[in-house]
């Protein structure tokens, strides 16, 4: 696999990540004018560029802890994994089932590694799966607590200030965790093990382009379909999901920010009554999540096995 082709694929992956993730991250606060969409997008993009300069442990999990991708066939395995992850997300998204690109990448890297015959760490994969499954529930539980706190403190002009703090926390959390899958693909493509500032800037710029394009579509999914969202719900989800995802980043476990936000929105809605949550829409999204990882893993394993049989 040529360096140019693999680097181009990493760039495409960053743009698609922006489309898939960016709008969802901005969606929760769209009804609160204290953070305008373009200003929020700028803060999110800057966070994606700068936070990995401080910590990139989640990127290392993608590159070294799931499977040994340094040996022969590593670049082909990465290429298969990225293409299969994108294919699964595009397929489900095209059928109105928005899903987690992070889950798709974890499944595809694991499956492609197994299909190619590379060593795969069962312990690391299990840890990632457990944390990924727990994150939305933790976000939901935290949202119930945060919702009560905000009810007591966020009156009138106080809510926009909480929104600013919550959105900033959410941006930092995404850049420290979920967003590092983009950096990881560049690390695998270019063969480095740290986070060079020029690469971080390129990743952030490509992500920003995708997020700007995907804002209208992704924003509708979370801010309207899950619950009849009010500003207080959005701020609650930002604070709860940001805290949960940063906690996962501390142990180097990649989790989906979109999943965690969704869990937090559901928790914020449940705090006002079960009837506020649109369970039919939530069930469709959860079903897509359930399918994403195993389908990505099986597809990548089959493709990697087939490619290996051709080139061997």
Order of alpha helices (4+ residues) and beta strands (2+ residues): alpha-alpha-alpha-alpha-alpha-alpha-alpha-alpha-alpha-alpha-alpha-alpha-alpha
